[in-house]
Amino acid sequence: MKITGIILVVLGVLLGILGLVAPVIGASVAVGKVNSTDSTTYSTAKVKYLNQEKLIAAVTANDPNAAYDTVNLESTRVTKAESGNADAEKQGASIFNTVSVNKLAGTDTVFTASPGGEAIFAFNPSDSQLINCCGAGTRAIDPATGQPTGDWNTNIDFQGVMPLKFPFASPQDTLQVYNGDLQAPVETKFAGEVEQYGMKLYKYTQSIPPTQLPGKPLLEVPMSLAKVAVGVFAPAQAPLLDSLPQDQNVALYRFTSQENTFLVEPLSGQIVDGQLSNKDTARLNNGDVDILTVAELEGQSANVEEGAAEIKSSADLLALVGIATPILIGLGALGVGWLPLDTAIVDNSVVDALRSTTLGAVVSKTAVVAGVLLLLQSWLLLGYDVMRGRDRDIKRLWLALRAWSAP
């Protein structure tokens, strides 16, 4: 009896440990798969932009349209998950290194007006909030080679949700998502659900009013030339220059306004598809009137299907963790729960093995403990999201209730 008692105590301890560890391992595997997956995404865009080399000729000809070129672009973004960063491991951060290169459509020629860039993002792996650590920063792309070049700009205050990936269990609410142009978080609103690529996706939208970009002036020209240029491109704004010192150069700063849409797989937070509509203009410092248009862009994701299939695979793995809860409890109950003696299920060979053998009892108890802990974890997470207003979908809440009540 003593030996049997000791064995039962040991088994009980092992069951408790396994029950505690199993949910964590299951969730960690799913989260780790998403945050450690390299990816390559593609997009296309039509861009009308100010060619500064043609600016003087356009002013001379009194023809503002002569200063603009229109091109079609193909962009490739390669994102790699970095490991082995001691600072990141210390802070529990994930690291993404992403390189984006813009080329003229159908060619290997890098678009010199906007060649792309490289960025390192450090972020919290669970909620995708950016962290200022671990070498996070940006640098330029060399238009001649299409490769990253130059010094890193690490003097950036990274805040908000990482722009490459939304949080796990993305909320039906407004998020603050980092915008690389503004180097600041931007309000990104939940705008409903859509069914695409075999998945239910969340639609988020950004609407950015004209906002001055950080950095040096876009153009700086003598007052005399500025007056001539404004007379051609924006004659109605000529009086603005009269209020400035006439013996100094005129500095024009870049402003951007954007209307962006993201389709996000809500379980994994991965961006499946998107559209961008940007307009950049030049204004006086802190100005509220456009002097000239710098660029207009209409862009969208390309070759989405392959990436969408990989995202669906990641989402299915996360969903499996949730589905495992009622399955584990239900299966475990067959071995340790009460069953009517006159039911045919008692005669099933699998059920009999679960109920009449030591191994079956261990498996059943382990399944129940792990399932209950997963269920408790899910309750706490969902309750936290509901109390914070992050989950307002009544249909999803009823579906969760039915799934959790099944066992």
Buried (B, 14 or more C-beta within 10 A) or exposed (E): EEEEEEEEEEBEEEBBEBBEEBBEEBBEEBBEBBBBBEBEBBBBBBBBBBEEEBBEEBBEEEEBEBBBEEBEBBBBBBBBBBEEBEEBEEEEBBBBBBBBBBBBBEEEEBBEBBBBBBBBBBBBBBBBBBBEBBBBBBBBBEBEEBEBBEEBEEEBEBBBBBBBBBBBBBBBBEBBBBBBBBBBBBEBEBEEBBEEBEBBBBBBBBEBEBBBBEEEBBBEBEBEBBBBBBBBBBEEBEEBBEEBEEEEBBBBBBBBBBBBBBBBBBBBBBBBBBBBBBBBBBBBEEBEEBBBBBBBBBBBBBEBEEBBEEBBEBBBBBBEBBEBBBBBBBBBBBBBEEEEEEEEEEEEEEBBBBBEEEEBBBBBBBBBBBBBBBBEBBEEBBEEBEEEEBBEBEEBEEEBEEBBEEB
